[in-house]
Amino acid sequence: MWEFKSVRELTIGELTKSNLLDDVSKILLGIKYGIPQWFLSGCKRLVTRDKGPRETEARLLGEDITTKIWDLRERRIRTMGSEFSTGFNLEATINSLFKEYSHM
């Protein structure tokens, strides 16, 4: 059985290094296969890139995830614009907001 885990870890590592997966695929495959680092990476990218989820991406992600991504984008922008900002820990916020996915 341990051999299958090794193959899984090798495959995850190679796919991660290859950059073949787009942000939405990382989120969806992270959920489907229990790979929290892909889920987190996809979310972080959708929150920080210039444009939020596009219509086709939103359809694939579903209303719940898309809404949370947009909320995170707004929180990040508000925090960055505040002169009294104490910082915004994106990774911790994603993990908190998406508890059901971040600890797979």
Buried (B, 14 or more C-beta within 10 A) or exposed (E): EEEEEEEEEEEBEEBBEEEEBEBBBBBBBBBEEEBBEBBBBBBBBBBEEEEBBEEEBBEBBEEEBBEBBBEBBEBBEEBEEEEEEEEBEBEEBBBEBBEEBBEB
